[in-house]
Amino acid sequence: MAALASHAAAPIEIVAAVILDAAGQVLVVRKQGSETFIQPGGKPDPGEAPLQALARELHEELGVHMDPGSAQPLGRFEAWAVHEHGRRVHAQVWRVQVTGTPQAQAEIAELAWVPLQAPHGRRLAALSEDHILPAAARAVAAG
């Protein structure tokens, strides 16, 4: 029983993307059954390299192809999970470029393009609002 309790508290490891449009807005997604927007991405499969997992998730969720050569690491961030109450999420995040027009697919209900700086006009997960978007804004400002 104790093993189950400790396993339930294990952090959720994910990969996430920052995708900017020509106007400098960032793409966020909302899963079906949720009112909170998050970065596109997801959980790597066992043995899957992080950028390989990110490319797969972007294709499954948005129907786009990630340019692996465009991936710029923004860092590792941690916050409370939005969709799994009481769990922490650890995210490896990259700014990436994609080909194709993002469209909501799989478990994604809605896409939105929001400004990097608040106000964002949407309810964002703490991971995005407090960590990922500020890191992306710093990276954009640095050139």
HUGIUR-V22610 format. One record per pair of residues at least 12 apart in sequence whose C-alpha atoms are under 8 Angstrom apart, sorted by the first residue. I is the first residue (numbers start at 0). J is the second residue. If there is no record, write none. Layout:
I | J
I | J
//
This chain:
7 | 86
8 | 85
8 | 86
8 | 87
9 | 86
9 | 87
10 | 86
10 | 87
10 | 88
10 | 89
11 | 42
11 | 80
11 | 86
11 | 87
11 | 88
11 | 89
12 | 42
12 | 43
12 | 88
12 | 89
12 | 90
13 | 40
13 | 41
13 | 42
13 | 43
13 | 88
13 | 89
13 | 90
13 | 91
14 | 40
14 | 41
14 | 42
14 | 43
14 | 49
14 | 50
14 | 52
14 | 53
14 | 90
14 | 91
14 | 92
15 | 38
15 | 39
15 | 40
15 | 41
15 | 53
15 | 90
15 | 91
15 | 92
15 | 93
16 | 38
16 | 39
16 | 40
16 | 53
16 | 92
16 | 93
16 | 94
16 | 95
17 | 38
17 | 39
17 | 92
17 | 93
17 | 94
17 | 95
17 | 131
17 | 135
18 | 94
18 | 95
18 | 96
18 | 97
19 | 96
20 | 112
23 | 114
23 | 115
24 | 112
24 | 113
24 | 114
24 | 115
25 | 112
25 | 113
25 | 114
25 | 115
26 | 38
26 | 39
26 | 110
26 | 111
26 | 112
26 | 113
27 | 39
27 | 110
27 | 111
27 | 112
27 | 113
28 | 107
28 | 108
28 | 109
28 | 110
28 | 111
29 | 107
29 | 108
29 | 109
29 | 110
30 | 106
30 | 107
30 | 108
30 | 109
31 | 106
31 | 107
31 | 108
31 | 109
33 | 82
34 | 122
35 | 81
35 | 121
35 | 122
35 | 123
35 | 124
36 | 121
36 | 122
36 | 123
36 | 124
37 | 123
37 | 124
37 | 126
37 | 127
38 | 127
39 | 56
39 | 57
39 | 60
40 | 53
40 | 56
40 | 57
40 | 60
41 | 53
41 | 56
49 | 91
50 | 67
54 | 67
59 | 104
59 | 105
60 | 102
60 | 103
60 | 104
60 | 105
60 | 106
60 | 107
61 | 100
61 | 101
61 | 102
61 | 103
61 | 104
62 | 99
62 | 100
62 | 101
62 | 102
62 | 103
62 | 104
63 | 97
63 | 98
63 | 99
63 | 100
63 | 101
64 | 97
64 | 98
64 | 99
65 | 95
65 | 96
65 | 97
65 | 98
66 | 95
66 | 96
66 | 97
66 | 98
67 | 95
69 | 94
69 | 95
69 | 96
70 | 93
70 | 94
70 | 95
70 | 96
71 | 93
71 | 94
71 | 95
72 | 91
72 | 92
72 | 93
72 | 94
73 | 91
73 | 92
73 | 93
73 | 94
73 | 131
73 | 134
73 | 135
73 | 138
74 | 91
74 | 92
74 | 93
74 | 134
75 | 89
75 | 90
75 | 91
75 | 92
76 | 89
76 | 90
76 | 91
76 | 92
76 | 126
76 | 130
76 | 131
77 | 89
77 | 90
77 | 126
78 | 125
78 | 126
79 | 125
79 | 126
81 | 124
92 | 131
94 | 135
115 | 132
115 | 133
115 | 135
115 | 136
116 | 132
116 | 133
116 | 136
//
